[in-house]
């Protein structure tokens, strides 16, 4: 399943800050971690209700894999419908 595993390992050592850029348009997500492409236009699924499509809106959930974690400088920007359509067309959707 595309997106389940990263394309490359780009994590910094524990205790150092990582920088992420996440673009999600519709069901598709692209992730850059520390400037490296790690998820390329992967189709997301609804983990809470697998038979239903991904939610169009709702809470943003930040995941951890255990241990202490901190978040800072989180910025969110919503794409306009025109931007979203252009992005998906560029990706062949």
N, C-alpha and C positions, 0 to 999 in steps of 0.2 A: 504494500500500500504506500504510494508516494506521500512523503511528509512524515511517515512514522519514524524513520531514522534520518539523522542529519546527513546532508551530502558530504560535509567535511566536519571535522571536530575543530571548533573555533573558540572554545571556552578558555578563559584566562584561569590561572591557578586560584584555588580557594583563597579568599581574603582580598582579591583584586576585583575591581569593578568591571563588569561586562557592559557593552553597549549593544542594544538591539534596535532594529528598525523592522516593524511588522506592518505589512500592508494586507488588509483583508477586504476583498470586494466580492460581495455575494458569498458563495461557498468556498472561494479560493483564497489561499493565504500564501504569502511570500515572506521569508524571514532572512534578514541579514544579522549575523552575530559578529561583533567586532570587525565589521567591514567585509565579512565573507558570506557568500550566499550559502545558507544551510537548508532552506526549504524553498523550492521553486514552484510556485503556483500549484500547490497541492490542494485537492478538494477535501474540505473538512466534512466531518459527519457529526451528527448530533449524538454525543456520548450518553446523554441522559435519557433520550428517547430515540433509539437507533432507527426506528421505522418512520420517524418524522424528519423533515428537513431541518437544517441548521436554523437557529433563531435569527430573525431579521434585526432584532434589537434586544437590549437587555443588559445585564451586568457584564462587565469585563472581569474575567477571572485570571488571577496571576498564580502560576503553579510553582511549587517547590518540590524538591525530591528529598526533603529531610534536612535537618541541620538548620543553623541560623541563616537567615536571608534578610536582605534589606533592599528597598526600592527607592529610587530618587529620580527627579527630573522626568516625570512621566508626562508626555504631551500627546493629546488625542486630536485628530483632525478628521472630520467627516468629509468624504468625497461628495461632490455634487453628482447628480444623475449623469450629467454630460461627461464628467471626469471618469466615472465608473464605467460607462459604456466604452469610452475611448481606451481605457486600461484593458478591459476584457477583449476588445477588438485587437489590440496589440498582441495579446496573448493567444489569439486564435479562438476565442470563445464566442 
